[in-house]
Amino acid sequence: MGTIVNLIASFLAVAVVLTLHEFAHAFVAYQCGDPTPKWNGRLSVNPLRHFDIAGLLCFAFVGFGWAKPVPINPYNFKKYRSGLAWTAAAGVLMNYITAFLFYPLFLLVSQYVLPAWNNYFSLLLQWFTDLLFAYSLSFCVFNLLPFYPLDGFRLVDALDKRHGKVYQFLRKYGYYILLALIFESFLCEVCVNFGIRQMEWFDILGYFMTFAKDYLGWPITALWGLVF
């Protein structure tokens, strides 16, 4: 039963984190002068508007994933370069802000709700709020990787005017490199679960997850730790 509760909490947290991330892209693009996201129904907080099935499953089972990229037409931006850059950065900024807001919810549930109720629903709330925080941070870091279709590549697109060989390589092969990294991380996790703990050393995306929790997450946990 605990596994089912954890899986439900994971999918719910993914739905919230992905939706807010993609809505931020659509909202900033629209504010910068591009109506394309609105015309395509992406200026919405309805999760079904943003889901990519493969990315959703990867996120829920591996901890890394993606949503459908928000379609934009940068030539509609009032300022081309700044509009492109702010639109690309909007998702990761949203994730960090929501991580800051979700962490105190996790603390409240852990300290007050779970001890008072101590049932599967309170356990679901604890895992859900914990994963909201963890996924927000991991999605923030994960999306800064410079591989298409992630936000890191879109930032490269916005800042690199030449679009040289490195850009072309990332544009052409980034998606396949991304899938390979996710598969490698999943394989390492499976091996660790079977007792081959040395495989932790080769988990490349695992290092990004550790960075997200230990370094990007530290200011959030430290600040709220002063309150609770």
N, C-alpha and C positions, 0 to 999 in steps of 0.2 A: 504493500500500500504506500509506503514511504517513497518508493521509486516512482509511482504514478503521480503522487503529489509533487515531487521534484520536477517531473517532466511537464506537468501542467504549469507550474510556476515558471519554468524556463520558457515555454512558448508564450505565456502572457507577457513576461518581461521583454522578450525579443520583439513582440508586436509593438509594445510601447516605445522601446528605444529606437527601433527602425522607423516607426511612423514619425516621431518627433524629429529625427535626423533629416528625413526626406522633406518633411513639411518646412523645416528651416531653409533648405535649399530653395524650395519653391517660393516661399515668402520673400526671401531676400532678392531673388531674381525678379520677382514681380515688383518689389519696391525700387529696384534699379531700372525699371522701365520695360521689362520683358513680360508680355502677357502669355507667352507660350505655356508655362506651367498651369495657368488657370484654364486655358483652352483645352489642355489635356487632362483636366480633372485632378491635378496633383496639388493644388492649393487646398489641401484637405487633411483632416486628422483621422480619416477613415483608413485603417490599416490595409484593407483590401485594395486600395488604390496604389499601394506602394510595394506590395510583396513581390519578391522574386522567389519562386519555389525552391530552387537549388540553394540560393543564398540563405533562405530561411532555415532550411534543414541543416545546412552547415553550421549556422549560428547556434541552433538549438542543441545539436549533438556534439559539436566540436568546440563551440565558443567563439568562432570567427565566422563572419558571413557578410552579406550585402543585400541591398534592396534594389529595385529597379531604378536606374539613374533617372533623375528628373530631366525631361527634355527642355532645353533652353535654346534661344537664338541670341547669341551675344551681340549681334549687330543691332538689336533693339535696345541695348543698354545705353543709358544716358552718357556714361563714360565706359568705353569698351574694356580696358584693362582692369580698372578698379572694380567694375561690375562683375567681371569674370572671376577675379580673385576673391571678392567678398562672398560671391555665390558658392565658390568652391570651399571656402573656409567655414561657411555657415553651419554645416552639419556637425563638424567636430567641435565647434564652439558651443553649439546647442547641447551636445553630449556631455561636455565638461560642466556646463551650467546645471544640467539635470542631475548629474552625479552629485553635485554639491547639494541639491535639493532632496534627492532620494536618500542620502545617507542618514539624515536625522530621522526619517520615517523608519528605516531599519532599526535604529537605536530605540525608538519609541516602542516598536513592536516587540523587540527582543527583551526590553526591560520591564514592560508593563502588560502588553497583550498576551504574550506567550505564557508567562508565569500565572496569569489570572485565569486563562481559559484552558491551556494545555490540552488542545485537541488537534485534529487534522487541519481544521480551518485556520487556527492560529499558526500552525506549522507552515501552512501554505503562504500565509501573509509574511512570515519571517523569511522564507526562501525567496518569495516574490520580491520583497523590498531589497533583500541582499543582492539578488541578481540584477535588479534595476540599477543599483550602484555599480556592480562589477561589470555588467555588460556596457553601461554607458562609458566607463573608462576604457574598456578593451576596444569598443567600437571607435572611440576617439583616436586611440593610438593606431589601431589597425587601418583606419581610413587615411592616415597620413603616409602610408606606404605608397611609393610612387608608381604603382601599377594600375593600368587601366582595368576596370572602370572606377577605381577608388578616387577619393578626393585629393589625395597626394598627387596623382597624375594630373588632375584638373588644375591644381596649383602650379605644377610644372608647365602646363599648357598656358596658364595665364602669365607666368613670369618669364618664360623662355620665348623670346620673340623670333629666334632663329629657327626653331623646330628642326634641329640638326639630327645627327645619327642616333644620339642617346634617346631623344624624344621619339624618333621613329621606331627604335627598338622597343621602348616601353609601350608604345601604342600598339605595336604588332604582336608582341609576345607577352605583355603584362598579364593578360587574363590567364594564360596557361601557367605562367610562373606562380600566380596567385593560387590556382587550383593545386599545383604541385606542393606549395608550402602548406596548404590546409591538409592535404592528404598526408604529408610527412608528419605534421603535428598530431594528426589522428592516429597514425601508425605508432608514433612514439608513446602516446598515451596508452594504447592497447598493450604494448610491450611492457610498460611500467606496471600496468594492472596485472600482468602475468608474472611479475616479479623481476623483470629485467630493468632494474632501476637505472642502470648506466645510460639507457636511452634518453633519460631526461637531459643529458648533456647535448643531445643533437636536436632537441625540440626548438627550432628557430623561432616560431611564433610564440612558443612558451616564454621565451625571453622577453618578447614584447608585452605579454600579459603580466609578467613579473614587474617589468618597468612601469606598466600602467598602475598596478596596485601599490607598489612600494614607493614610487617616486611622484607620479602625477596624483595619486590618491592621497599621499601623505598630508599635503596642506589641508585637504578636506577633512580627513579623519582627525588631524591634530586640532583644527579649529573647533569642530563640533564636539571633540573630546573635552574641551574646556567648558562646554555648556552642559553636557550630560555627565 
